[in-house]
Each structure stands twice: as structure tokens, then as C-alpha cells.
Amino acid sequence: MKPLFGKPPKPIDCSICGRPIDVHGAWNDGHNAWPVNDGRCCTNCNSTVVIPRRIMDLVRKENLQ
């Protein structure tokens, strides 16, 4: 990835799987991993772990009401 200004950013690792987070254009911070943890995650973990967890939590919350 060509940096916009200065040195390219240091890649960060996914807080779930530990692999480097994928870069999309100039965005290299990945996805919010909450509620799985407080870190950042890759696209794969976002799709297969984080989003299903958010949906599961939402369904559980609605069933309690």
C-alpha cells in the first residue's frame, strides 16, 4: 500500500485470530471487534465471529422483553 503521507502505517493484528488486518484503500484499522473484545478485527473475523455474535445478542435481548 502506498502511504498518503510519510511512512506506510504499521499493520496491526486481528484481536481475534491474530493475523494481520486486511487493508481497504487508505483504511487499515479493520473493524470494531466489540462485543467479542475491545480490539480491532479483520474482515473475516468480523463476518464470521463479530456480526453473528451481535445478532445473537440482539435476539437474546428481544426474547427477554
ZATOR-976983 format. One record per residue (C-alpha): residue number from 0; residue in three letters; y, x, z. Coordinates in nm, 2 decimals. Layout:
   num   residuo        y        x        z
   NUM       ALA        Y        X        Z
...
//
This chain:
   num   residuo        y        x        z
     0       MET     0.00     0.00     0.00
     1       LYS     0.34     0.14    -0.09
     2       PRO     0.58     0.11     0.20
     3       LEU     0.90    -0.08     0.17
     4       PHE     1.10     0.17     0.38
     5       GLY     0.98     0.51     0.51
     6       LYS     0.62     0.58     0.60
     7       PRO     0.35     0.32     0.55
     8       PRO     0.26     0.13     0.87
     9       LYS    -0.04     0.25     1.06
    10       PRO    -0.33     0.00     1.01
    11       ILE    -0.43    -0.20     1.31
    12       ASP    -0.78    -0.30     1.40
    13       CYS    -0.90    -0.66     1.44
    14       SER    -0.92    -0.76     1.81
    15       ILE    -1.24    -0.95     1.74
    16       CYS    -1.46    -0.74     1.51
    17       GLY    -1.28    -0.40     1.53
    18       ARG    -1.25    -0.35     1.16
    19       PRO    -0.91    -0.27     1.00
    20       ILE    -0.69    -0.57     0.94
    21       ASP    -0.65    -0.66     0.58
    22       VAL    -0.30    -0.63     0.42
    23       HIS    -0.15    -0.91     0.22
    24       GLY     0.16    -0.78     0.03
    25       ALA     0.40    -0.64     0.28
    26       TRP     0.23    -0.83     0.57
    27       ASN    -0.01    -0.61     0.76
    28       ASP    -0.02    -0.78     1.11
    29       GLY    -0.31    -1.01     1.04
    30       HIS    -0.35    -1.34     1.21
    31       ASN    -0.29    -1.47     1.57
    32       ALA    -0.63    -1.45     1.74
    33       TRP    -0.55    -1.70     2.02
    34       PRO    -0.74    -1.87     2.17
    35       VAL    -1.02    -1.62     2.12
    36       ASN    -0.80    -1.34     2.27
    37       ASP    -0.43    -1.23     2.28
    38       GLY    -0.45    -0.98     1.99
    39       ARG    -0.44    -0.99     1.61
    40       CYS    -0.74    -1.05     1.38
    41       CYS    -0.85    -1.01     1.03
    42       THR    -0.87    -1.29     0.77
    43       ASN    -1.25    -1.31     0.80
    44       CYS    -1.24    -1.35     1.18
    45       ASN    -0.95    -1.59     1.15
    46       SER    -1.16    -1.81     0.92
    47       THR    -1.50    -1.78     1.09
    48       VAL    -1.41    -1.75     1.46
    49       VAL    -1.05    -1.84     1.54
    50       ILE    -0.99    -2.16     1.33
    51       PRO    -1.33    -2.31     1.43
    52       ARG    -1.25    -2.24     1.80
    53       ARG    -0.91    -2.41     1.76
    54       ILE    -1.07    -2.72     1.60
    55       MET    -1.35    -2.73     1.87
    56       ASP    -1.08    -2.71     2.15
    57       LEU    -0.88    -2.99     1.98
    58       VAL    -1.19    -3.21     1.95
    59       ARG    -1.28    -3.15     2.31
    60       LYS    -0.93    -3.23     2.43
    61       GLU    -0.92    -3.56     2.23
    62       ASN    -1.26    -3.66     2.37
    63       LEU    -1.13    -3.61     2.73
    64       GLN    -0.84    -3.85     2.67
//
